[in-house]
Amino acid sequence: MMLTEPRESTQLTTCGSPKANVTINAAFMQEIKEASSELWQILREISHLCAHPLSIHLHPRRSIELLRQLQDQLGLYFTLEEYYGYFEGPARVDLEFSKRAADLRNQHQDMYLDICAIVDRAERLLDHRRAASLTHHIVVRTQAFQEQLKAHEAAEERLLLHSVMEVENDNHDTYR
């Protein structure tokens, strides 16, 4: 999976500016978000599960399977966003916008590694038959992860909105 490869294009040069401008393709990004219904459904199921910890305790394998599905769906979702939603090298892009886009894109790798660590730890706890620790781990770590993902998605939505507004302003200026 491409999420674990280093990103040379967003490393800083000695003068502190990005090597390549990063921006988004708002249409593709929005389409990816809207087409990810399975991801959003899994997140709802996991939220419900975390609200009812006894379910995790009674059905630990099902709980871990949901986390694995989340891991798979996030991998697909982030990969699609990185390949079709973000792109580098446009001739004209606001540097602050570019930095925010690069930062958000780079969060994908960390979040993907986080969900992998959550799944791995849950599987180890299940293997060692530590039900109470497993339940606590899933609830605490998954809720924290979901908050992080919500914040990330909200920031991407703001970036999308900004991008759409810029295009509308450019179109408006063109027809004046």
Number of C-alpha atoms within 10 A of each C-alpha: 7 11 20 11 8 11 10 10 15 20 14 12 10 8 7 8 13 18 16 19 23 24 26 24 15 21 13 16 21 15 13 17 17 10 12 14 12 12 19 16 12 16 18 12 15 22 15 12 17 20 13 13 16 13 15 23 17 12 12 21 14 12 23 20 13 18 24 18 17 23 22 15 18 19 21 16 17 21 18 16 21 19 12 17 21 19 19 16 13 12 6 8 13 10 15 10 17 23 18 16 23 24 13 18 25 16 17 22 18 13 21 19 16 16 22 18 14 20 25 15 15 26 18 12 18 18 10 10 12 13 18 14 14 22 23 16 17 24 20 11 17 21 16 12 16 16 12 14 15 12 12 17 14 12 15 20 16 12 20 20 13 14 19 15 12 12 13 12 11 11 11 10 9 8 6 5
